[in-house]
């Protein structure tokens, strides 16, 4: 599992990652994304998941907070960001460090 990275999301949003050498797993809805995540979690250290799939899977994704790997990161789709990815990163940082070191907003 040395440094393996994957992305799960709709085909158009993940295509550029494939060109960069990241393993891609298309998932058009949260049911398929959950299925893919279960299957690949043990094989990857970092898994990017598009925001449109991360938000509805928020409760399911909490299980990955309990282990060192994989780290599941929410990223925007080809249509742009909803703000969910930034907010989840901010929450994770606050949980881990007890303070907001990224945005310094109250």
N, C-alpha and C positions, 0 to 999 in steps of 0.2 A: 504494500500500500504506500510506498514511498512517493509522496507528493502528487498523488493522482487527483485530478480535478475533473468535475463533471458539471454539466448544466442541464436542468430540466425546465422545459417551457414549450410554448408554441413554436412551431417550425420556423416561422419567419424571425422570431426574436432570438433564436439560438444559432441560426445559420452562421453568423460572423464568428462565433466561438469555435465552431467546427474548423473554420479556416485557420484559426489560431492554434489548433491542435488539442483543444479541449474535447473530451468525450461528451457527446450530445445525446439527450434522451427526449424525444418529442412527447409532449403530453398536452392535449387540448383542453382537459378539464381536471378538477381536483381529484376525482376518483382515479384517473389514470396516473396522475402525479404521485398520489399516495402509494399506489401499486409499484411504481418505478422506484420511489424512495426506499421502500421496504426491501426491494431487490438489490439495490446498488449500495446501500448505506455501509455495508461492511467492507466494501472495496475502494472507497474514496475518502480522502482526507477533507477535501473541500467540495461542497456541492452548492452551486448557484441555483436558485429557484426564482422564477419570475414572480413579480409582485402579485399579479392576478391569480396566481396559484398559492402563494404564501399566505395571503390574508385569510382565505377560507380554511386553510389547514393549520391555523395558528395553534390550536390545542394539540393536534397530532405532532407538530414540530417541537413542542416542549420536551418530548422524550429525548431529543438530541442534545438538549442543554445538560443532561445528566452524564454525558460521556465526553471525553476529549475530542474524539473524532466520530463521525464527520462533523465539520463545522458547516452549517447550512446558512447561507447568506441570501437574502432577498435582493433582487436587482430589478430595475425597470424593464418593461417590455419594449418592443420597437416603437410603441405608441407614446412612450415617455413614462415618467414616474407619477405614482399616486401619492407618494410621500410615505408609504407603508415601510419600505426598506430602510429609510433613514430613521424613522421612528423606532423600528425594531432594533436597529443597531444602537441607537441612543439608549434604549431601555436595557439592552444587554450590558452595555458599558457601565451604566449606573448600578446595575445589579452586581456586576463583578467588582467594581471599584468603590461603589458607594457615593460617587460624585460624577457629574456630567463634565467630562474633560474635552468633549468634542464641540459642543455648541454653546455652552455657558449661558443658556437661557433658562429662566425660571418659569 
